[in-house]
Amino acid sequence: MKAGDPILGLGNQQFQMDAINREAQLLDQQNNLRNTRLNMDQQTNTWRHELLNLD
């Protein structure tokens, strides 16, 4: 052993799992936001179509 060599390597599996879970939750939220925007766009297009057909 020489100066600067690690004495002990620490790993925190719970911390890593928490980080992975938070990333998955973020991806779910991003997908939900995309779906909401898509639904809003579709509804807007439906209303525009209905307004054009009021004649």
N, CA, C and O atoms as a GROMACS GRO file, in nm:
protein
  220
    1MET      N    1   0.085  -0.117   0.000
    1MET     CA    2   0.000   0.000   0.000
    1MET      C    3   0.089   0.123   0.000
    1MET      O    4   0.193   0.127   0.066
    2LYS      N    5   0.046   0.222  -0.076
    2LYS     CA    6   0.124   0.346  -0.081
    2LYS      C    7   0.032   0.465  -0.057
    2LYS      O    8  -0.091   0.450  -0.058
    3ALA      N    9   0.088   0.579  -0.037
    3ALA     CA   10   0.012   0.701  -0.009
    3ALA      C   11  -0.081   0.730  -0.126
    3ALA      O   12  -0.042   0.723  -0.242
    4GLY      N   13  -0.204   0.763  -0.094
    4GLY     CA   14  -0.303   0.795  -0.195
    4GLY      C   15  -0.390   0.679  -0.237
    4GLY      O   16  -0.492   0.699  -0.301
    5ASP      N   17  -0.352   0.556  -0.202
    5ASP     CA   18  -0.434   0.439  -0.233
    5ASP      C   19  -0.560   0.442  -0.146
    5ASP      O   20  -0.552   0.473  -0.027
    6PRO      N   21  -0.675   0.410  -0.204
    6PRO     CA   22  -0.797   0.405  -0.122
    6PRO      C   23  -0.788   0.292  -0.020
    6PRO      O   24  -0.743   0.181  -0.049
    7ILE      N   25  -0.833   0.323   0.100
    7ILE     CA   26  -0.834   0.223   0.207
    7ILE      C   27  -0.961   0.141   0.200
    7ILE      O   28  -0.962   0.020   0.226
    8LEU      N   29  -1.070   0.209   0.166
    8LEU     CA   30  -1.200   0.145   0.167
    8LEU      C   31  -1.286   0.207   0.057
    8LEU      O   32  -1.287   0.329   0.042
    9GLY      N   33  -1.355   0.126  -0.017
    9GLY     CA   34  -1.449   0.176  -0.117
    9GLY      C   35  -1.590   0.168  -0.063
    9GLY      O   36  -1.635   0.061  -0.020
   10LEU      N   37  -1.659   0.279  -0.065
   10LEU     CA   38  -1.795   0.282  -0.013
   10LEU      C   39  -1.894   0.286  -0.129
   10LEU      O   40  -1.871   0.353  -0.230
   11GLY      N   41  -2.003   0.215  -0.114
   11GLY     CA   42  -2.110   0.217  -0.212
   11GLY      C   43  -2.242   0.229  -0.140
   11GLY      O   44  -2.261   0.169  -0.034
   12ASN      N   45  -2.331   0.305  -0.196
   12ASN     CA   46  -2.460   0.324  -0.132
   12ASN      C   47  -2.568   0.285  -0.233
   12ASN      O   48  -2.613   0.367  -0.313
   13GLN      N   49  -2.609   0.159  -0.227
   13GLN     CA   50  -2.708   0.109  -0.322
   13GLN      C   51  -2.843   0.179  -0.304
   13GLN      O   52  -2.913   0.203  -0.402
   14GLN      N   53  -2.879   0.212  -0.182
   14GLN     CA   54  -3.007   0.279  -0.159
   14GLN      C   55  -3.009   0.416  -0.226
   14GLN      O   56  -3.108   0.455  -0.287
   15PHE      N   57  -2.897   0.488  -0.214
   15PHE     CA   58  -2.887   0.619  -0.279
   15PHE      C   59  -2.899   0.605  -0.431
   15PHE      O   60  -2.968   0.684  -0.495
   16GLN      N   61  -2.833   0.505  -0.487
   16GLN     CA   62  -2.840   0.482  -0.632
   16GLN      C   63  -2.982   0.446  -0.675
   16GLN      O   64  -3.029   0.493  -0.778
   17MET      N   65  -3.048   0.362  -0.598
   17MET     CA   66  -3.186   0.323  -0.631
   17MET      C   67  -3.279   0.443  -0.621
   17MET      O   68  -3.368   0.460  -0.704
   18ASP      N   69  -3.259   0.526  -0.520
   18ASP     CA   70  -3.341   0.647  -0.506
   18ASP      C   71  -3.323   0.738  -0.627
   18ASP      O   72  -3.419   0.794  -0.679
   19ALA      N   73  -3.199   0.753  -0.671
   19ALA     CA   74  -3.171   0.839  -0.786
   19ALA      C   75  -3.237   0.782  -0.912
   19ALA      O   76  -3.293   0.858  -0.991
   20ILE      N   77  -3.231   0.653  -0.930
   20ILE     CA   78  -3.294   0.589  -1.046
   20ILE      C   79  -3.446   0.607  -1.040
   20ILE      O   80  -3.509   0.634  -1.142
   21ASN      N   81  -3.503   0.591  -0.923
   21ASN     CA   82  -3.648   0.608  -0.907
   21ASN      C   83  -3.690   0.752  -0.935
   21ASN      O   84  -3.792   0.776  -0.999
   22ARG      N   85  -3.610   0.848  -0.887
   22ARG     CA   86  -3.643   0.989  -0.914
   22ARG      C   87  -3.633   1.019  -1.063
   22ARG      O   88  -3.714   1.095  -1.117
   23GLU      N   89  -3.535   0.961  -1.129
   23GLU     CA   90  -3.523   0.981  -1.274
   23GLU      C   91  -3.643   0.921  -1.347
   23GLU      O   92  -3.696   0.982  -1.441
   24ALA      N   93  -3.687   0.804  -1.304
   24ALA     CA   94  -3.804   0.741  -1.365
   24ALA      C   95  -3.929   0.826  -1.342
   24ALA      O   96  -4.012   0.840  -1.432
   25GLN      N   97  -3.943   0.882  -1.222
   25GLN     CA   98  -4.058   0.968  -1.195
   25GLN      C   99  -4.055   1.093  -1.282
   25GLN      O  100  -4.159   1.138  -1.332
   26LEU      N  101  -3.936   1.149  -1.301
   26LEU     CA  102  -3.923   1.266  -1.387
   26LEU      C  103  -3.963   1.232  -1.531
   26LEU      O  104  -4.033   1.311  -1.595
   27LEU      N  105  -3.920   1.118  -1.580
   27LEU     CA  106  -3.957   1.077  -1.715
   27LEU      C  107  -4.107   1.057  -1.727
   27LEU      O  108  -4.166   1.092  -1.830
   28ASP      N  109  -4.169   1.001  -1.625
   28ASP     CA  110  -4.316   0.985  -1.625
   28ASP      C  111  -4.384   1.122  -1.631
   28ASP      O  112  -4.481   1.140  -1.705
   29GLN      N  113  -4.334   1.216  -1.553
   29GLN     CA  114  -4.394   1.350  -1.553
   29GLN      C  115  -4.377   1.418  -1.688
   29GLN      O  116  -4.468   1.486  -1.735
   30GLN      N  117  -4.261   1.400  -1.750
   30GLN     CA  118  -4.239   1.458  -1.882
   30GLN      C  119  -4.334   1.397  -1.984
   30GLN      O  120  -4.389   1.468  -2.069
   31ASN      N  121  -4.355   1.266  -1.977
   31ASN     CA  122  -4.449   1.200  -2.068
   31ASN      C  123  -4.592   1.248  -2.044
   31ASN      O  124  -4.667   1.268  -2.139
   32ASN      N  125  -4.628   1.265  -1.919
   32ASN     CA  126  -4.762   1.315  -1.887
   32ASN      C  127  -4.782   1.456  -1.942
   32ASN      O  128  -4.889   1.489  -1.993
   33LEU      N  129  -4.680   1.539  -1.931
   33LEU     CA  130  -4.688   1.674  -1.984
   33LEU      C  131  -4.703   1.673  -2.136
   33LEU      O  132  -4.783   1.748  -2.191
   34ARG      N  133  -4.626   1.588  -2.203
   34ARG     CA  134  -4.638   1.574  -2.348
   34ARG      C  135  -4.778   1.531  -2.388
   34ARG      O  136  -4.837   1.584  -2.482
   35ASN      N  137  -4.831   1.433  -2.316
   35ASN     CA  138  -4.967   1.384  -2.346
   35ASN      C  139  -5.071   1.493  -2.323
   35ASN      O  140  -5.166   1.506  -2.401
   36THR      N  141  -5.054   1.570  -2.217
   36THR     CA  142  -5.147   1.680  -2.189
   36THR      C  143  -5.143   1.783  -2.300
   36THR      O  144  -5.247   1.830  -2.345
   37ARG      N  145  -5.022   1.818  -2.343
   37ARG     CA  146  -5.010   1.916  -2.453
   37ARG      C  147  -5.072   1.862  -2.581
   37ARG      O  148  -5.139   1.936  -2.654
   38LEU      N  149  -5.049   1.736  -2.608
   38LEU     CA  150  -5.108   1.675  -2.727
   38LEU      C  151  -5.260   1.677  -2.720
   38LEU      O  152  -5.326   1.711  -2.818
   39ASN      N  153  -5.315   1.642  -2.605
   39ASN     CA  154  -5.461   1.645  -2.588
   39ASN      C  155  -5.516   1.786  -2.604
   39ASN      O  156  -5.622   1.805  -2.664
   40MET      N  157  -5.444   1.884  -2.552
   40MET     CA  158  -5.489   2.024  -2.567
   40MET      C  159  -5.487   2.065  -2.714
   40MET      O  160  -5.580   2.130  -2.762
   41ASP      N  161  -5.383   2.027  -2.786
   41ASP     CA  162  -5.375   2.058  -2.929
   41ASP      C  163  -5.488   1.991  -3.006
   41ASP      O  164  -5.549   2.052  -3.094
   42GLN      N  165  -5.515   1.867  -2.972
   42GLN     CA  166  -5.623   1.795  -3.041
   42GLN      C  167  -5.758   1.861  -3.012
   42GLN      O  168  -5.842   1.873  -3.101
   43GLN      N  169  -5.779   1.902  -2.888
   43GLN     CA  170  -5.905   1.968  -2.852
   43GLN      C  171  -5.918   2.102  -2.923
   43GLN      O  172  -6.026   2.137  -2.970
   44THR      N  173  -5.809   2.176  -2.931
   44THR     CA  174  -5.810   2.304  -3.002
   44THR      C  175  -5.845   2.283  -3.149
   44THR      O  176  -5.924   2.358  -3.206
   45ASN      N  177  -5.786   2.182  -3.209
   45ASN     CA  178  -5.817   2.152  -3.349
   45ASN      C  179  -5.963   2.111  -3.368
   45ASN      O  180  -6.026   2.148  -3.468
   46THR      N  181  -6.016   2.037  -3.275
   46THR     CA  182  -6.157   1.998  -3.282
   46THR      C  183  -6.247   2.120  -3.274
   46THR      O  184  -6.342   2.132  -3.351
   47TRP      N  185  -6.218   2.210  -3.182
   47TRP     CA  186  -6.299   2.332  -3.169
   47TRP      C  187  -6.289   2.418  -3.294
   47TRP      O  188  -6.390   2.474  -3.339
   48ARG      N  189  -6.170   2.429  -3.351
   48ARG     CA  190  -6.155   2.508  -3.474
   48ARG      C  191  -6.237   2.447  -3.587
   48ARG      O  192  -6.304   2.518  -3.662
   49HIS      N  193  -6.232   2.316  -3.597
   49HIS     CA  194  -6.310   2.248  -3.700
   49HIS      C  195  -6.459   2.272  -3.679
   49HIS      O  196  -6.531   2.297  -3.775
   50GLU      N  197  -6.504   2.266  -3.556
   50GLU     CA  198  -6.646   2.288  -3.526
   50GLU      C  199  -6.686   2.432  -3.558
   50GLU      O  200  -6.795   2.457  -3.610
   51LEU      N  201  -6.598   2.526  -3.526
   51LEU     CA  202  -6.629   2.666  -3.556
   51LEU      C  203  -6.640   2.691  -3.707
   51LEU      O  204  -6.724   2.769  -3.753
   52LEU      N  205  -6.554   2.625  -3.783
   52LEU     CA  206  -6.558   2.642  -3.929
   52LEU      C  207  -6.684   2.581  -3.989
   52LEU      O  208  -6.728   2.622  -4.097
   53ASN      N  209  -6.741   2.484  -3.920
   53ASN     CA  210  -6.860   2.417  -3.972
   53ASN      C  211  -6.990   2.474  -3.917
   53ASN      O  212  -7.096   2.413  -3.935
   54LEU      N  213  -6.985   2.587  -3.850
   54LEU     CA  214  -7.107   2.648  -3.796
   54LEU      C  215  -7.194   2.713  -3.904
   54LEU      O  216  -7.312   2.739  -3.882
   55ASP      N  217  -7.136   2.738  -4.017
   55ASP     CA  218  -7.208   2.805  -4.125
   55ASP      C  219  -7.331   2.733  -4.165
   55ASP      O  220  -7.403   2.777  -4.255
   0.00000   0.00000   0.00000
